[in-house]
Amino acid sequence: RMTNAHLKVLHFDLESSIDFVITFAPALLKMSMRPILQFGIIFVFLAVGEFVVKCTGITVPSSIIGMLLLALSLKLGIVRLEWVDRISAFLVHNLGFFFVPAGVGLMKCLGLLADQWIPIVGASVGSTVVIIAVTGWVHQLVRRSMSRRQRRSVGI
């Protein structure tokens, strides 16, 4: 049974709650909207990548196109790093979670994998060797180029 004392306490709690919300609502709204806005920026670049793929018909995945456009926008200063830094850190930190559907898909295709394991392993080993060789070659080119620049700036 509610007494007057209970109603006064309830009224006081309601008033203090309203005061709290009025005082801290802008900050709370800003904090809660920030991840949504950051997701929005990333999804806009994903959508633009999808649009580019649909319009041009290129075979590069739309997510790669979107990621390259986002990187270019960050480099050119069109998008500021603080606009996407927290959500990007969250996504990278939880990256393993996003491989679960792919793992489940692989488990559904175990029969196909069992039949084709020799070409799959061969392609994996071959592509790994090519990637290592190309990476080493590019590294050597960059080191030579940087060494030449450094010698020119010193005047040797």
N, C-alpha and C positions, 0 to 999 in steps of 0.2 A: 504494500500500500504506500503511495507517494504522499509524503508530508510536504509542508511548505519549505522545510529545511532542505529536503531532497530537491525540490524544484529550484531553490536558489542556487544550490550547487550545480545542478544541471544547466541552469541559465548561465552561471559563471563559466562553466566548462565550454558551453556553446559559444559564448562571447570570446573567450580566450582562443578557441579554435578558429573562429572567424578572423580575429586579429592576426593570428599566426599565418593563416592562409593569405590574407591581404598583404602582410609584410613580406612573406617569403615566396609567394606565388610566382612573381616574375623570374626569380632565380631558379625555382623548381621547374618552371616551364622551360626555361632555357636549357637546364640540365637534361630534362627528359626529351626535348626536341632535338638536341644536338646529335645523338646517334641516328635518329630518323632522318635528319637532314644529310648527314654524312652518307648513310645508306642511299639516300636519294641521289646524291652526286655520283656515287659509284654506279648505280643503276642507270642513270642518264647516259654515262659513257658506254655501258653495256648495250643499251638500246641504240645508241649511235653506231656502235660496232655492228649490231644486227642489221641496221638500216644500210650501212655501207656494203655488207655482204650480200644483202638482198638486191641492192641496186646494181652492183658490179658483177655479181656472180662468181667472185673469187672463192677459192677453196680454203682460205684461211678461216679458222673458227672466229666467230664474232666476238667471243670473250677476249681473244688475243688482240684483235683490232681495237676493241674498247680499252684494253689495258695499255696498248701503245699510245692511243689518243690521250688517255689520262696522264701517262708519263710525259708526253709532249706538252700537255697543258700545264703540268707542274713545272716543267723546265722553262717554259715561256712565261710563267707567272700568271697565267690565266686563272688557274686554280691554286689556291694557297695550301701549303702542306697541312696547316692546322685545320683546314676544312675536312680533311679525310684521315688524319693521323690516328685518331683513337679507334675508329671502326676498322681501319686497315690493320692495326696492331691486333685487334680482337680476332679478325678473320685469319690472320697468319698464325696467331696463337692456337686457334682451334682448327687448323687446317686438316689434321688427321680425321676429324669428324666428317669432313666432306668426302672422304674416300670410302666411307661405309657403303653407299649405293653402288659404287664401282666394284667393290669387293663382293657384294651380293650378286651383282651381274656376272662376275667371273665365276662364282660358284654355280650359277645356273648353266654355264657353258663348259663345265668340266669335261664332258664327253668330247666336245670339239677340241679342247685343249689337249686332251689325252691323244687324240688322233693326229694333231698337228704340232706336237711339242718340239720336234726337231727343227722345222723351219722357224718356229717362234724363238727358240734358244739361239739359233744361228743368226737371225735378224737382230736379236738383242745384243749378242756379243759383237757382231759386225758393226752395228751402229755405235756401240760404246767405243770401239777402237777408232772409228772415224771421228767421233766427237772429241776424244782425247787428242788425236793427231791435229785436228783443226784448231782446238784450243791452244795447244802448244805452239803451233805455227803463228797464230794471231798474237800470242804473248811475245814471241820472239820479234815479230814485226814492230809491235808497240815499244818494246825495250830498245830496239835499234833506233827507232824514230825519236824516242825521248833522249837517248844518248847523244844523237846528232844535234838535237835542239840545245841540249845542255852545253855541248862543246862550242856551238856557235855563240851562245850567250856569254860564255866565259872568254871566248876569243881564241880558242886553241886551234 
